[in-house]
Amino acid sequence: MAKAVGVGGVFLKARNPGALAAWYAAQLGIAVEGGGSLVFDGPEAAGQTVFSHFPLDTGYFGDGPQQVMMNFRVDDLDGLLVQLAAAGVRIDPKREDYAYGRFAWIWDPEGNRVELWQAPARE
């Protein structure tokens, strides 16, 4: 049976797409390719991708009308949060830890809540 095997992209509207792409590149280390697209490629991108639906009244995406939230797999959640704090990025103080990984949340310059996820170490 043919099936989807992962997320091919996340597409969001932005007031200033170029500046927002540059922010994600600078703060989260995501490569920017021609045309301003942010791209993960190669073995570093390996891992689980989740596609999930939430109720319309969820507070999980933060306050306000945000209808989409991106989740990025990260390799060192604590280290990245230190870097982001030093860069003045707004960081939610809440953390969640589960058997399937650790979570934290930030906001990008346009007010989008973004989830960061560090998967557990592979044995």
Secondary structure, DSSP 8 states (H G I E B T S, - for coil): -----S--------SSHHHHHHHHHHHH--EE-GGG-EE--SGGG-S--------TT-STT-SSS----EEEE-S-HHHHHHHHHHTT--B-S--EEETTEEEEEEE-TTS-EEEEEE-----
